[in-house]
Amino acid sequence: MKNLYSILGVAKGASQQDIKSAYRKLAKKHHPDTNPGDTKVEEKFKEISAAYSILGDEKQRARYDNGEIDESGQERMAGFRGGRGSAAGGGFGGAEDIFSEIFGNFRGGGFRGRVPEKGRDRKFAIELDFLQAALGEKRRLTMGDGGRTLDVAIPPGVIDGQQIRLRGQGEAGVAGGPSGDILINVTVRPHSFFRRDGQNVLIELPISLPEAVLGATVKVPTVDGTVNLKVPPGSNTGTTLRLKGKGIGSKDGGRGDQLVKLKVVLPDKQDKELKDWVEKWAESHPYDARSRLNAG
């Protein structure tokens, strides 16, 4: 298998942020959703996701750099030590020492005293869109051991770069040791008009001049779907309205709010009647729109 750093196209001394940035760029380019039916791209996506599952975790990266695990995340077996000739006289000699080190004490044809060990962790990388991350998502993971699958509930409110741990769902332990865990590295794709601020959702909402001056009830998108919003008369660009409970979900069931920042938009084509009326109105209603800039 290729060196994991070369798969992501980064140097061995790259920072964790550089590794994350390289992965996100490659994952976006090679994601199966953007290359439907291309099996080569799908295999490349799996390859870079597997590489990031190790290099994206500082502890696993250190173990990989130290040669403790290989490119697939499996433990490397320690090299055999000891000289030759110690098995003379029909005994096991050095071979018994080797097997004792690996398997436990060899007595009476059986292995005894083997130290319990935790099973290996399994790592996965998934991508969510903004709404899936905000509200939670169910995903089915294929373990790769006989086709076993696991349905996973991704909790609402996960953030880009977060790692989710499912304890005891990894590979079985050795000699009665506990099972390993499943580690899921999450990437969240940005939205075209929603932005996140903690548990709140931010959106800029264009409104017309009549809606701003006279007030109106307008439709506004939320993570739950479209709702009606009352715009007060005399609203200005920058006026921010709050929709309670329409923000990001959390594991405890709470929700943030959605903050709607208004933006007054004039017609694309200049209207002569509106222009003439504003000129006449401005003559008798002068005001300084930038007075606050002069206050300091």
N, C-alpha and C positions, 0 to 999 in steps of 0.2 A: 504493500500500500504506500502511496505517496506520503511524504512528510506533511504533517498537518499545516505547518506554516506556509508551505508552497501551495497547498490547496486554497488557502485564503489569500495568497499573494502578499503576505506580510513577512517582515524580518523576524527572526527569533527574539530579538530584543524589543519588539513592538509593545506599546502600552495596551492595557485592556481596552481603552477607548478606541485605539486604532484597530484592534481586532474586531470590536463590535461594529465599527463603521464599515470595515471591509466586508464583514458578513452581511450586513444589511444591504450593501450595494450589490453583492453577488446574489443574495437571496431574491432580491427584487428582479434582477435580470433573468434568473433561471427558474423562477417560480412556475410550477406546472399550470397555474391558472392563466398565466400570460403566454404560455406556449403549449396549448392543448394538443395532445396527440404526439408530441415530440418526446420519445422515450429517452433519447440521449440527454436532453435537457433535464428530464425528470431524474435520471441517475446522477447528473451533475448536482442537482439541488440536494439530493440525499447525501452526496459526498460532502458538500460544503456545510450542510446542517450537522452531520456527524462530527466534522472537524471543529465546528464552533461549540458543540456540546462539551468538548474537552477543553479547548483553549479559552472559551468564554468563562470558564470556572477557574478562578485563580488556584485553588487547591489541586484540582485535577491537572491544570496546566503545569504546576510545579512537579507533580508526580510524573507527568509525561516527559518533561525536560530532564528529570533525574533518571529516566529509564525504568521507572517502576511499572508503568503501564504502556501498552503499545497503541498504535493508531486507532484501534477499535475500542480502546478503553479496557482491554483485558489485562490482568496481571501478568507480568513477565516472570517466568520461573527463574529462581536464583541459580547461578551456575554451580555445577557439581564441583566439590572440593575434595582433596585427599589424594594420596598416592596409590600406586599399584602394588600388587604382591601381598596385600594384607589379608587376602582370602585363602591363603595356603592352609593345608591341613584340613580341608573340608568345611571350614567355617565361613561365615559370611564376611567377617572382617570389616573393611572399609565400606563395602556395599551395605551392610546392616546399618552402619552409622548414617549413610546417605538416606536410606529408606526411613530410618528412625526420625531423621530431621524433617523429611517431607510428610510422612504418614503417621508418625508416632512410634512408640516402642514396639518391636517385633518379638512376640513371644508365643510359643506353642502354635505356630501356623496362623496367628491372627494379629491384627493391629489393635493396640490398646492405648489409652491415654491420649488420644488425639485431641488437640485443643479446639474447642468450638470457635468457628469463624463466621462473621457476618457475610451474607451473600453479596454479590456485586450489585451496584446500583445500575439502573438502566436510564439512559438519557434520551430525551426527545426535544425537538425544536418545533414550535408551532407559530403560525402567524394568525393574528386576529385583525379584523377591521375595527374602526373606532367604536361602532355600536355594539359589536360583540364583546369588546373589552368593557364597555360601560355597563352592560346589562348582564353579563355572564354568558357562557356558551358551553354546550356539551360537545365533546369530541371523542371519537373512538380511536384508540391506539392499538396497533398490532405489535405484539411482543416479539414476534420472530422466533418463538420457541413452540413449534408445532401449530402455528396459526392462532395461538391464543390471543383474544382481544380483551380490551378493558375500556369500559365507558367511563369517561372522566368529566366531572362537572367543573368547568373553569369558573371560579367565583367572580361575581361582578366587581368591577373597579380595579382589575389588574392593570399594571402600568408597563410601558415599554421597557424591556430588559429584565423584568421580574422573573424569578425562578420559583416554580411551584414544586413542593416536595410531597410525594405520596408515600408515607412511611409503610414499610413492610410489603410493598407491591413489586419489588424487584426480584432478583434471582434468589432461590432458596439458599439458606445458610448451610454450613458444613458442620458435621458432627453435632447437630443440635443447636447451632448458632442461629441468630435471628436472620430473617430475610433482609435483603437489601431494599433500597428505596427506588422510586421512580422520580426523576428530576426533569421537569418540563421548563425549558427556556422559552419565554414568550416575547414575540415581537409584535408591536401594535402599529398598524399602518395609519398614517394621518388622514384626517377627513377633509373634504373640500371646503367646508364652511364652519364646522364645529371645531372648537378648541377646548382644551382642558386646563382648569386651574384648580388643582387639588381635587375636591369632590364636586366642584361646580363646572358647568358647561358654559362656554362663552360663544355668542353669535352676534354678528353685525347684521341688522335688519334694515334694508332700504325701505323708505316710505315716501309717498308723493307729497308735493307741496300742500294740496288741500287736506290730506290726512294730518300733516304736521300742524297746520293752522287751525283747522276745525275739530280735530280729533276724529278717531275712527276705531272700529273693531276690525283687526286684520288677522290673517292666518300666519302662524309662525311654526316652522318645523322644530321638533324636539326629538330626543332619543327614543321617545315612546310613540312618535307620530305627530301629526299636525294638530295644533290647538288654536283657539281664538285668544287674541291679546287685545286689551283695550288701550289704545294710544290716547293720552290726555290731550285736550286742545292746547295749542301753543308749545308743543314739543319741539325740541331742537336737536340738531345733530349732536351726538354725544350723550343725550338723555338715556339713562340705563334703567330698564324695567326688570323686575324679578319674577320668575315663575317658580314658586316654591315646590320642592320635591321632584323637579324635572331634571335633576343632575345625575351624577355618577352614583351607581349603587355601591354598597359595601357588604362585607360578609355578615355583619350584624343586622342587615335588613334596612339600614338607614339610607337616605338619599340626599345628595346635595341639591343645589338649585340651578336653574338656568338663568343667566344674566343676558338680557337682550339690549344691545347698544344700538340706538336708532341712528340712521343716516338719511338725511333729507336729500332727495334726488330730484332734480329738475327734469323736464321733458328732454329727450334727445334732440328734438327739433325745436328751435326757438319759435315761440308763439308771439306774433305781433300784437295781438290784443292784450296778452299778459304783459308784454314789454311796455306798451303804452300806459296800461293801468298802473304798473309799478313806478314808472317815471312820474306820473301825476301824484301818486301816493307819497313818494319819497320827498317831493317838494314841501309837503306840509307835515311830514313825520320824520324829520331827520334823527338819526341815532348812530352812536359809535359802536360798531360790532367788535372792535378790538380794544375797548376801554380797559379791559383787565390786563392787557399787555403793558399798558402805561402806568398801572398802579404801583409797580415796584420801582 
